[in-house]
Amino acid sequence: MSNKTTNYTPLWAFLGGAAIGAGAAMLLAPRSGRETRQMIRDGAQDAYDKSRETLQSGYRKAAALPAAVSEAAKGGAEVARERFTESMSHAGDVH
């Protein structure tokens, strides 16, 4: 048995409670069944749209990451090359 806990446990508990509370409020609200179903559909569509936007944003950021890492590596290599060349030129001055 593991004693591992995550920092996300309170967040998931809160989100789960909020979802249950929202669902109960919709089902117990004094509206017609048609209005309640429409509210549920609208809420589900909004959640789907936001999730899709977040996922697409994550894909775009992940797709750009290799290029950014490559550029950073090229820049680092150039700086290392310059410093090496500089140190080698100063090594001859030590005599």
C-alpha positions, 0 to 999 in steps of 0.5 A: 500500500502506498502513502503517496498523495498528490496536490490535486486531490483537493482540486478533484474533490472540489470539482467533483462536488461542484459538478454534483451540486450543479447537476442537483441544482438543475434537476431540482430547479423549478423549470420544465424538463425541456428547459432543464435538458436544454440547460444541461445540453448547453453546459455540456457543449460549453464544457466540450468547446472549452476542453477542445480549445485547451487541448488544441492550444496544448497541441500548438504549444507542444508542436512549437517546442522542438523548434524552440529547443533546437534554437536554444541548443544552437544558441548555446553551442554558438556561445560555447564555441565563442568562449572556447575560441576566446579562451584558446586565444588567451591561453597563448598570452599566458607565457 
